[in-house]
Amino acid sequence: MVVRIIEPRIKNFDKKKRACAYVRVSTEFEKQNESLENQTEYYETKIKANPNLEFVAIFSDRGISGTTKNRPEFQRMLEACRAGRIDLIYTKSISRLARNTLVMLEIIRELKDLGVGIMFERENINTLSGDGELMLTVLSSFAEEESRSTSENMKWGIRKRFEEGKLMINTTGFLGYDKDNEGNLVINEDQAVIVRRIFQDYLSGIGVHKIAKELNDTSVPTMRGGRWHKTTVLTILKNEKYKGDALLQKTFRKNHLSKCPTINRGEVDSFYIERNHPAIIEREFWEAVQLEIDLRGKARGLNNEDKEKYQNRYPLSGMLFCSKCGAYLRRVTSTNKKTYGRIEWTCSNYINNGKKACSGTVIYDTIVEGESIKEPTIIKEEYRNGKKHYIYTSKK
């Protein structure tokens, strides 16, 4: 038997590998030798100095955690790999590329199928080598554990600060306050005027819809430059910081992989500090507003999410009050046989809870419209010579 070697007609010359580097820092405060600038310069010089490599680019993300794939430059690098423009990726260590084991292995396997290798310098691993994936499975687990430990340490530090009464507040999105050189909250008088206006308007009977509309109509700026909404107004009205107190740990993160804050409904400790900083709203006034929020909700018979749904649907909505119980008068269509179909304003407490709660106040829409009411008004019924008359008193 004779074996003859048939040489290929086209010589397979070694081609230069197209190489890039991925660099990342997760915070703005890492040491100088960990900076993006130093890493970028190092890898660009390293790749260009290798005659077997062709420099493609440096991809860098700043201030983004490695537990997620949602990194702009990281995704741009993956797209370049999928487009066949990269053969080799250099990165400093496993934790720079990803701190989540599943994310790590998913990336490596995809790139391996594309023929793209990753060179981790600190661990001296090339993912295209025979034992690369086994080593990476072990090492990336350590990276994830490191991330979890770091997250727990940060949570512990935050809790300690809260226990000591130290606030962590970003005043750039917080109307009414600035921070002094020592980090203490100080009143911003220009913004405090807006806060006081909102509280005063609400307690005078104006609803959050109308307050937001009037702020927009008078071009009052929000903290972020957008428009005022009812939810923004209601958030301000409920914020305890305006009476000088502070509730800490309103939100928390469930684990080190979750980046979205969750509202704290008792899952973790919270801390309440009284008289922590100067108040914009007097304590008694703030408490009166909270009572008013609750009363309006109960009068409407709605839950917290829906209680403002029908506020200010008509010009007199939120402006008329029952003299007997203080509840709102609601605009309804009469079902009484004698007055069927007429529009009238009726005590909402009477509507929701019956005569036991309030004997009720009723006034026809045609009557009250003729009074040109411009401010929150209490309506009182009075009979004279068998005829019903009305007395109008400013709620203020």
C-alpha positions as CSV (number, residue, x, y, z in Angstrom):
1,M,0.0,0.0,0.0
2,V,1.4,3.4,-1.0
3,V,0.3,6.6,0.8
4,R,0.8,9.7,-1.2
5,I,0.5,13.1,0.4
6,I,-1.4,15.6,-1.7
7,E,-0.4,19.1,-0.7
8,P,-3.0,21.9,-0.8
9,R,-3.0,24.1,-3.8
10,I,-3.4,27.2,-1.7
11,K,-0.8,27.7,1.0
12,N,-2.4,28.5,4.4
13,F,-0.1,31.3,5.5
14,D,-0.5,32.3,9.2
15,K,-2.6,35.4,9.4
16,K,-2.3,38.1,12.0
17,K,-5.0,37.8,14.7
18,R,-7.2,40.8,15.0
19,A,-7.0,41.7,18.6
20,C,-8.8,44.2,21.0
21,A,-8.9,44.8,24.7
22,Y,-11.8,45.2,27.1
23,V,-11.2,47.4,30.2
24,R,-13.6,48.5,32.9
25,V,-13.7,50.2,36.3
26,S,-16.9,49.9,38.4
27,T,-16.5,53.2,40.3
28,E,-15.0,56.6,39.7
29,F,-12.8,56.2,42.8
30,E,-10.5,53.2,41.8
31,K,-6.8,53.6,42.3
32,Q,-4.8,55.4,39.6
33,N,-3.0,52.3,38.5
34,E,-6.5,50.7,37.8
35,S,-7.7,53.7,35.8
36,L,-9.2,53.3,32.3
37,E,-6.5,55.6,30.9
38,N,-3.7,53.4,32.2
39,Q,-5.3,50.2,31.1
40,T,-6.1,51.6,27.6
41,E,-2.5,52.8,27.1
42,Y,-1.1,49.4,28.3
43,Y,-3.1,47.2,26.0
44,E,-2.8,49.4,22.9
45,T,1.0,49.4,23.3
46,K,1.0,45.6,24.0
47,I,-1.1,44.6,21.0
48,K,0.7,47.0,18.6
49,A,4.1,45.7,19.7
50,N,3.2,42.1,18.8
51,P,4.0,41.4,15.1
52,N,1.4,38.5,15.1
53,L,-1.4,40.8,16.1
54,E,-3.4,43.5,14.3
55,F,-4.8,46.2,16.7
56,V,-8.6,46.7,16.3
57,A,-9.8,48.8,19.3
58,I,-10.0,49.3,23.0
59,F,-13.5,48.9,24.5
60,S,-14.0,50.6,27.9
61,D,-16.9,51.0,30.4
62,R,-16.7,53.3,33.3
63,G,-18.7,53.1,36.5
64,I,-20.7,50.0,35.5
65,S,-20.8,46.8,37.5
66,G,-19.5,43.5,36.0
67,T,-22.5,41.6,37.3
68,T,-24.6,42.7,34.3
69,K,-24.2,42.5,30.5
70,N,-25.9,45.9,30.0
71,R,-22.6,47.7,29.3
72,P,-22.5,49.9,26.1
73,E,-18.9,49.2,25.2
74,F,-19.1,45.6,26.2
75,Q,-22.1,45.1,23.9
76,R,-20.3,47.0,21.1
77,M,-17.3,44.6,21.4
78,L,-19.6,41.5,21.3
79,E,-21.3,42.9,18.1
80,A,-17.8,43.3,16.5
81,C,-17.0,39.7,17.4
82,R,-20.3,38.5,15.9
83,A,-19.5,40.5,12.7
84,G,-16.2,38.6,12.4
85,R,-14.0,41.6,13.0
86,I,-12.2,40.3,16.1
87,D,-10.2,37.1,16.8
88,L,-8.7,37.7,20.3
89,I,-9.8,39.8,23.3
90,Y,-7.3,40.8,26.0
91,T,-8.6,41.8,29.5
92,K,-6.9,42.2,32.8
93,S,-8.8,39.5,34.8
94,I,-12.0,37.5,35.0
95,S,-13.7,40.0,37.2
96,R,-13.1,42.8,34.7
97,L,-15.1,40.9,32.0
98,A,-17.9,39.6,34.3
99,R,-18.5,38.9,38.0
100,N,-21.5,36.6,37.4
101,T,-20.7,33.0,36.7
102,L,-23.6,32.4,34.3
103,V,-22.9,35.6,32.4
104,M,-19.2,34.7,32.1
105,L,-19.8,31.1,30.8
106,E,-22.5,32.3,28.4
107,I,-20.1,34.9,26.9
108,I,-17.2,32.5,26.6
109,R,-19.2,29.7,25.0
110,E,-20.7,32.1,22.4
111,L,-17.3,33.6,21.5
112,K,-15.7,30.2,21.5
113,D,-18.2,29.0,18.9
114,L,-17.3,32.1,16.9
115,G,-13.6,31.2,17.1
116,V,-12.9,34.2,19.3
117,G,-10.5,33.7,22.3
118,I,-10.3,35.6,25.5
119,M,-6.9,36.1,27.2
120,F,-7.1,36.8,30.9
121,E,-3.7,38.1,31.9
122,R,-3.9,37.9,35.7
123,E,-5.0,34.2,35.6
124,N,-3.0,33.4,32.5
125,I,-5.9,31.7,30.9
126,N,-6.8,31.5,27.2
127,T,-10.3,30.3,26.7
128,L,-9.5,28.5,23.5
129,S,-7.0,26.2,25.3
130,G,-8.1,22.7,26.4
131,D,-8.5,23.3,30.1
132,G,-9.6,27.0,29.8
133,E,-13.3,26.5,30.4
134,L,-12.8,24.2,33.4
135,M,-10.5,26.7,35.1
136,L,-12.9,29.6,34.2
137,T,-15.9,27.8,35.8
138,V,-14.0,27.6,39.1
139,L,-12.4,31.1,38.9
140,S,-15.5,32.9,37.8
141,S,-17.4,31.4,40.8
142,F,-14.8,33.1,43.0
143,A,-15.3,36.3,41.2
144,E,-19.1,36.1,41.8
145,E,-18.5,35.4,45.5
146,E,-16.2,38.4,45.6
147,S,-18.9,40.6,44.2
148,R,-21.5,39.2,46.7
149,S,-19.0,39.9,49.5
150,T,-18.4,43.4,48.3
151,S,-22.1,44.0,48.1
152,E,-22.7,42.8,51.6
153,N,-19.9,45.0,52.9
154,M,-21.4,48.0,51.2
155,K,-24.8,47.2,52.7
156,W,-23.3,46.9,56.1
157,G,-21.6,50.2,55.7
158,I,-24.8,51.9,54.7
159,R,-26.7,50.4,57.6
160,K,-24.0,51.6,60.0
161,R,-24.3,55.1,58.6
162,F,-28.1,55.0,59.0
163,E,-27.8,53.8,62.6
164,E,-25.5,56.7,63.3
165,G,-28.1,59.1,61.8
166,K,-26.0,60.0,58.7
167,L,-28.1,60.7,55.6
168,M,-27.2,59.7,52.1
169,I,-29.3,62.1,50.0
170,N,-28.7,63.4,46.5
171,T,-30.0,67.0,46.6
172,T,-29.8,67.4,42.8
173,G,-33.2,65.8,42.6
174,F,-34.6,66.9,45.9
175,L,-36.6,70.2,45.9
176,G,-36.0,72.7,48.7
177,Y,-32.6,71.7,50.1
178,D,-28.9,71.9,49.3
179,K,-25.9,70.5,51.2
180,D,-23.3,72.5,53.0
181,N,-19.6,71.7,53.1
182,E,-20.1,69.2,55.9
183,G,-22.9,67.4,54.0
184,N,-25.7,68.8,56.2
185,L,-29.1,69.7,54.6
186,V,-29.6,73.5,54.4
187,I,-32.7,75.2,53.0
188,N,-32.6,76.6,49.5
189,E,-35.0,79.5,49.9
190,D,-35.8,79.9,46.2
191,Q,-37.0,76.3,46.0
192,A,-38.6,76.4,49.5
193,V,-41.1,78.9,48.2
194,I,-42.4,76.3,45.7
195,V,-42.6,73.7,48.4
196,R,-44.6,76.0,50.7
197,R,-46.9,76.9,47.9
198,I,-47.7,73.3,47.2
199,F,-48.5,72.5,50.8
200,Q,-50.6,75.7,51.2
201,D,-52.6,75.1,48.1
202,Y,-53.3,71.5,49.0
203,L,-54.5,72.3,52.5
204,S,-56.7,75.1,51.1
205,G,-58.6,72.4,49.1
206,I,-56.9,72.4,45.7
207,G,-56.2,68.9,44.3
208,V,-52.9,67.6,43.2
209,H,-54.0,67.6,39.5
210,K,-54.8,71.3,39.7
211,I,-51.7,72.1,41.6
212,A,-49.5,70.4,39.0
213,K,-51.4,72.2,36.2
214,E,-51.0,75.6,37.9
215,L,-47.3,75.0,38.4
216,N,-46.9,74.1,34.7
217,D,-49.0,77.1,33.6
218,T,-46.9,79.5,35.6
219,S,-43.6,77.9,34.3
220,V,-42.4,76.9,37.7
221,P,-39.3,74.7,37.1
222,T,-39.0,71.1,38.4
223,M,-35.7,69.8,39.7
224,R,-35.1,67.8,36.5
225,G,-36.4,70.3,34.0
226,G,-39.5,68.3,33.1
227,R,-43.2,69.0,33.7
228,W,-45.1,68.7,37.0
229,H,-47.3,65.7,37.5
230,K,-49.8,64.7,40.2
231,T,-47.5,62.0,41.4
232,T,-44.6,64.5,41.8
233,V,-46.8,66.8,43.9
234,L,-48.1,64.0,46.1
235,T,-44.6,62.7,46.7
236,I,-43.6,66.2,47.9
237,L,-46.6,66.4,50.2
238,K,-45.8,63.0,51.8
239,N,-42.1,63.6,52.2
240,E,-41.2,63.7,55.9
241,K,-38.0,65.6,55.2
242,Y,-40.0,68.9,54.7
243,K,-40.9,68.8,58.5
244,G,-37.2,68.3,59.4
245,D,-37.4,64.5,59.9
246,A,-35.7,61.7,57.9
247,L,-36.8,58.1,57.1
248,L,-33.7,56.1,56.1
249,Q,-33.6,52.9,54.1
250,K,-36.9,53.5,52.2
251,T,-35.6,51.2,49.4
252,F,-33.1,48.3,49.3
253,R,-31.6,45.8,46.8
254,K,-32.6,42.2,47.2
255,N,-29.2,40.8,46.2
256,H,-25.8,41.7,44.6
257,L,-27.1,40.8,41.1
258,S,-30.2,43.1,41.4
259,K,-29.5,46.7,40.4
260,C,-33.1,47.9,40.8
261,P,-34.0,49.3,44.2
262,T,-37.1,47.7,45.8
263,I,-39.5,49.6,48.1
264,N,-38.8,48.5,51.7
265,R,-42.1,47.2,53.1
266,G,-40.5,45.8,56.3
267,E,-38.0,43.3,54.6
268,V,-35.1,45.2,56.2
269,D,-34.6,47.6,59.0
270,S,-35.5,51.3,58.5
271,F,-34.4,54.2,60.6
272,Y,-36.4,57.3,61.5
273,I,-34.7,60.5,62.7
274,E,-36.7,63.3,64.2
275,R,-35.6,67.0,63.9
276,N,-32.6,66.0,61.8
277,H,-32.4,69.3,59.8
278,P,-34.1,72.6,59.3
279,A,-37.8,72.3,58.4
280,I,-39.4,74.0,55.5
281,I,-42.9,73.2,56.6
282,E,-44.0,73.5,60.3
283,R,-44.6,70.1,61.9
284,E,-48.2,70.8,62.7
285,F,-48.9,72.1,59.2
286,W,-47.2,69.0,57.7
287,E,-49.3,66.7,59.9
288,A,-52.5,68.5,58.9
289,V,-51.7,67.9,55.2
290,Q,-51.2,64.2,55.9
291,L,-54.6,64.1,57.6
292,E,-56.1,65.9,54.7
293,I,-54.6,63.4,52.3
294,D,-56.2,60.6,54.3
295,L,-59.6,62.3,54.6
296,R,-59.8,62.9,50.9
297,G,-59.0,59.3,50.2
298,K,-61.6,58.1,52.7
299,A,-64.2,60.5,51.4
300,R,-63.7,59.2,47.9
301,G,-63.8,55.7,49.1
302,L,-60.8,54.9,47.0
303,N,-57.4,53.3,47.7
304,N,-54.1,55.3,47.7
305,E,-53.4,54.7,44.0
306,D,-56.9,55.8,42.8
307,K,-57.9,58.4,45.4
308,E,-57.0,61.3,43.2
309,K,-58.5,59.8,40.0
310,Y,-61.6,62.0,40.0
311,Q,-60.0,65.1,41.5
312,N,-60.8,68.3,39.6
313,R,-62.7,66.7,36.7
314,Y,-65.0,69.8,36.9
315,P,-64.3,73.4,37.8
316,L,-65.8,73.0,41.3
317,S,-64.3,69.6,42.0
318,G,-62.4,69.7,45.3
319,M,-63.8,73.2,46.0
320,L,-67.1,72.4,47.9
321,F,-67.3,70.9,51.4
322,C,-70.1,69.6,53.6
323,S,-70.7,71.8,56.7
324,K,-71.8,68.7,58.8
325,C,-68.8,66.4,58.4
326,G,-66.2,68.3,56.3
327,A,-66.2,65.8,53.4
328,Y,-66.1,66.8,49.8
329,L,-69.3,67.4,47.8
330,R,-69.3,65.1,44.8
331,R,-70.9,66.0,41.5
332,V,-73.6,63.4,40.7
333,T,-76.8,62.9,38.7
334,S,-79.9,62.7,40.8
335,T,-81.9,59.5,40.9
336,N,-84.7,61.0,43.0
337,K,-88.1,60.7,41.3
338,K,-88.9,64.4,41.7
339,T,-85.5,65.6,40.6
340,Y,-84.4,62.7,38.4
341,G,-81.6,63.7,35.9
342,R,-80.6,67.0,37.6
343,I,-76.9,67.6,38.4
344,E,-76.3,68.2,42.0
345,W,-73.4,68.3,44.5
346,T,-73.8,65.8,47.4
347,C,-71.7,64.9,50.5
348,S,-69.3,62.1,49.5
349,N,-69.4,60.8,53.0
350,Y,-73.2,60.4,52.8
351,I,-72.9,58.7,49.4
352,N,-70.2,56.2,50.6
353,N,-71.4,55.5,54.1
354,G,-75.0,56.4,54.4
355,K,-77.1,58.5,56.8
356,K,-75.3,57.1,59.9
357,A,-72.1,58.8,58.8
358,C,-73.6,62.1,57.8
359,S,-77.1,63.4,57.1
360,G,-75.7,65.0,54.0
361,T,-75.6,68.3,52.2
362,V,-77.1,68.7,48.7
363,I,-77.0,71.7,46.3
364,Y,-78.0,71.9,42.7
365,D,-75.2,72.6,40.2
366,T,-77.2,75.4,38.6
367,I,-77.4,77.1,42.1
368,V,-73.7,76.8,43.0
369,E,-72.5,77.8,39.5
370,G,-74.2,81.2,40.0
371,E,-72.2,81.9,43.1
372,S,-68.8,82.3,41.2
373,I,-66.9,80.3,43.8
374,K,-63.1,80.8,43.4
375,E,-61.8,79.2,46.5
376,P,-62.5,76.1,48.8
377,T,-65.9,76.8,50.3
378,I,-68.1,75.1,53.0
379,I,-71.8,74.8,52.0
380,K,-74.3,75.0,54.8
381,E,-78.0,74.3,54.3
382,E,-80.5,76.5,56.3
383,Y,-84.3,76.5,56.1
384,R,-86.2,79.8,56.4
385,N,-90.0,79.8,56.1
386,G,-90.0,76.3,54.8
387,K,-87.5,77.1,52.0
388,K,-83.9,75.9,51.8
389,H,-81.2,78.6,51.7
390,Y,-77.4,78.2,51.5
391,I,-74.6,79.9,53.4
392,Y,-71.2,79.9,51.8
393,T,-68.1,80.1,54.0
394,S,-64.5,80.2,52.9
395,K,-62.8,77.0,54.1
396,K,-59.7,79.1,55.1
